[in-house]
């Protein structure tokens, strides 16, 4: 990942130097181009805690079906309940930014910085691929845009990478798969991310990719029973290829897995995609 910074005095940004990020480029609070109603729902197992004194992070998870966010304290503990809105269709950049602004304005706690999990390849806060959203995302400076419209520094990473940060133990080789609209993947070595691992578009079986066989469209077409068999085949194949110590399976469709899993495989809450956002500010 890489850090990208820009000064508050101008919307322009400086050359990136480390993890996906930019700093504050505007101080005005924006208004979405069209009204968007935010839906707030309970996301944590505990009631939101009192405000802390450290930096607070607005953590955002952009998905093919929904945009979710909440505010976290410096330790990654939720300070607000989760707010969610369906992903606009078509899922172009500006409508999604408008949803984020509306959801951010619905939060009852202020924030100092922004983390985003995005379903595609991201470099220096700029989107390179968004196969399950819209072609208009290619080349879009999401970190710079959010920093400008929300007036806070922003960092953006692949959504599976962010979910992984919220799930892993930080020991040895750990693999993360997310089963949702598409398929996400992330690999960690002793808690350090190997960025932008894209298993989704690699060949899997019968001339199809992992995403074509395991994404939401495949689940709807093949049915839960056949889809579960495919997931188990993928687990077996990836174990032979990567030899990971542990595999974590998240995403909205992880709850549709049935039967016992191998001892080194477990499902994780979809909320890890938000809670992991705090990790983008640790480096």
Beta strands, then each sheet from edge to edge (+ up, - down):
strand 1: 39-41
strand 2: 57-62
strand 3: 66-72
strand 4: 82-86
strand 5: 113-118
strand 6: 122-123
strand 7: 126-127
strand 8: 153-158
strand 9: 173-179
strand 10: 183-189
strand 11: 192-194
strand 12: 203-205
strand 13: 208-209
strand 14: 246-250
strand 15: 265-267
sheet 1: 1+ 4- 3+ 2- 5- 8-
sheet 2: 6+ 7-
sheet 3: 11+ 10- 9+ 14+ 15+
sheet 4: 12+ 13-
end
